[in-house]
Each structure stands twice: as structure tokens, then as C-alpha cells.
Amino acid sequence: MANQVTYENLFSESRNNVVALVTSSNVPDPTLSSAEYRKWIYSREPDAKSSEFTGYPYIIIHPCDLDIERERSSVDGRSKFVNWDIEIEIVTSDRGYGEGDGQGLTNMDTISNSIIKTFMNITNRNTLSTNSMKFVNPTTTAVGTEVMENELVYRRSVIISFSSRIQVSA
């Protein structure tokens, strides 16, 4: 797991904590055996035409969206309520080989189930809470389809929201 979120690392460490939970042990790649590895977690849309692209499915963990409340602060203004939203975007494809063909929606549901299970797990929520990321609240979008690089892909976003009262200045 990553580290404590403080006023010095509100953006970076909150995302690092989410990335640390979306690991192969918590959210396994449904297209690989446990002995295999490939890069499938990105910070932005990967270049699907690049020789470095390892295929579908993949996950994008976007930078956090941060809101520091003006009200409900400490008397001296050093502690405030901070709210984070971090979007986890899942992209799958129906294109595959042999039995892997036509598995896009199945892979989407498998990955989505794993992400929700991971962030609702009480041990993980307690760890996030210890790192100042309390009140985990995941919400999802509907699955949509689009054509990318002449390939039909499925997309869903899971938005993980956190809230905590923390010190925001020295």
C-alpha cells in the first residue's frame, strides 16, 4: 500500500493509494494466467498502434479530482474537509483468438466486480482510512461501446470518492 495523504501530497499519494489496490492480486487480468504479466494499468489512454501496447483489456487510473471545502474547517483554518474523486476507466474488446473471442463484456464485468470488491473490502477501507482517505464511495457509469482503431471496445468508469478532514497547511 502507498502512504499517508498529507497537505504536501494530496494529488499524488491519493492516486498512488488507489493504484496500489488495483494490483494483480486484487484485480487480476482475466486474459492471463497467474504466472503471466503484462502492462495493463495506465495513467492515460495508451497508444493502441504502438508496438509497446499489450492489448485489451486495460485500465486507466486517472489523476484525482480534489475539492477542499471552505466551510467546516478548524478555527485556525489549518484542517479542512477534503474530497477526492478518482476515476478508474475499464476498456475491453470482443476481439480475441479462439475462446478469447467475444469475451469483451464478460471481461468488463469480471474486472468491474473485482474493483468494487476491492474497494468495499473492510481491510482495504481501513487501510485507506488510516492513510486519510475515508468514506470510500464507489459509483459506476453504464457500459458504452465505441470504435477505437477499427475495433469495437466496451468502456465503463468506476468513480471512487473519498472524504476526510485533514490538515491542509503547516
Number of C-alpha atoms within 10 A of each C-alpha: 13 16 16 18 23 16 15 12 12 17 17 12 18 27 23 18 19 21 19 13 18 20 14 14 11 15 18 16 25 15 13 10 9 11 5 8 10 11 12 16 21 15 14 12 14 17 11 13 9 8 7 10 14 14 15 20 22 22 25 19 23 18 17 21 14 17 12 17 12 10 9 11 18 13 8 6 13 13 19 20 18 23 19 23 22 22 22 24 23 24 23 24 27 19 15 14 8 7 7 13 11 14 16 22 17 14 23 21 15 15 23 20 12 17 23 17 14 19 20 14 11 11 11 16 17 15 17 25 18 13 19 21 25 20 16 19 14 17 11 15 11 9 14 11 14 12 10 11 10 7 11 14 20 21 20 20 21 20 19 21 20 21 20 19 18 19 18 17 11 7
